[in-house]
Amino acid sequence: MDIPEVRRIIRADLRAGHFPADNPYISVLEDVEHRAEHAQVWVAEAAGTVVAALMLTLRARLGILGRADGTNVDRVHSP
């Protein structure tokens, strides 16, 4: 897993305004290393570049999908 690339995608989502700038959860989202200790991290690549990242937490069964262009954040739920 490429931590810097996952962090780049998360920051693109944050810059896109999906969370208020003063939201305290932003620091949690940016701590990719810690989150990776507690979640499965999946990345999607196109032409050798990471273009999306997904963190699946097994306990909550909720993942946040971030796109590298920051245009959308989708919530992905498993049954």
C-alpha positions as CSV (number, residue, x, y, z in Angstrom):
1,M,0.0,0.0,0.0
2,D,1.2,3.4,-0.9
3,I,0.5,5.6,2.2
4,P,1.5,8.9,0.6
5,E,-0.8,8.3,-2.4
6,V,-3.7,7.4,-0.1
7,R,-3.1,10.5,1.9
8,R,-3.0,12.6,-1.3
9,I,-6.4,11.3,-2.2
10,I,-7.9,12.0,1.2
11,R,-6.5,15.5,1.2
12,A,-8.0,16.1,-2.3
13,D,-11.4,15.2,-0.8
14,L,-10.9,17.5,2.1
15,R,-9.9,20.4,-0.1
16,A,-13.0,19.8,-2.1
17,G,-15.1,20.8,0.9
18,H,-16.7,17.5,1.8
19,F,-16.0,18.4,5.5
20,P,-16.0,21.8,7.2
21,A,-12.4,23.0,7.7
22,D,-12.8,23.1,11.5
23,N,-14.2,19.5,11.7
24,P,-12.1,17.7,14.3
25,Y,-12.5,14.4,12.4
26,I,-10.1,15.8,9.7
27,S,-7.1,14.9,11.8
28,V,-8.4,11.4,12.1
29,L,-8.9,11.1,8.3
30,E,-5.4,12.3,7.6
31,D,-3.8,9.8,10.0
32,V,-3.6,7.1,7.3
33,E,-1.0,5.0,9.1
34,H,-3.2,4.7,12.2
35,R,-6.3,4.0,10.1
36,A,-4.5,1.4,8.1
37,E,-3.7,-0.5,11.3
38,H,-7.5,-0.9,11.9
39,A,-8.9,-1.2,8.4
40,Q,-8.4,-2.8,5.1
41,V,-7.1,-0.3,2.6
42,W,-7.8,-0.8,-1.1
43,V,-6.6,1.4,-3.9
44,A,-7.6,1.6,-7.5
45,E,-5.0,2.4,-10.2
46,A,-5.3,3.7,-13.7
47,A,-2.2,3.8,-15.9
48,G,0.0,3.0,-12.9
49,T,-1.4,5.9,-10.8
50,V,-3.5,5.6,-7.7
51,V,-6.8,7.2,-8.5
52,A,-9.0,6.1,-5.6
53,A,-8.7,4.8,-2.1
54,L,-11.1,2.9,0.1
55,M,-10.7,2.1,3.8
56,L,-13.0,-0.7,5.0
57,T,-13.3,-0.9,8.8
58,L,-14.4,-4.4,9.8
59,R,-16.0,-3.3,13.0
60,A,-18.2,-0.5,11.6
61,R,-18.5,-2.1,8.1
62,L,-18.3,1.3,6.6
63,G,-15.8,2.5,4.1
64,I,-15.1,6.0,2.7
65,L,-14.3,6.1,-1.0
66,G,-12.2,9.0,-2.1
67,R,-11.3,10.0,-5.6
68,A,-8.0,11.6,-6.5
69,D,-9.8,14.6,-8.1
70,G,-11.7,15.3,-4.9
71,T,-15.0,15.5,-6.8
72,N,-17.0,13.0,-4.7
73,V,-17.0,11.0,-1.5
74,D,-19.3,8.0,-1.5
75,R,-20.2,6.0,1.5
76,V,-20.0,2.3,1.0
77,H,-21.9,0.0,3.3
78,S,-21.7,-3.7,3.5
79,P,-24.7,-5.7,4.7
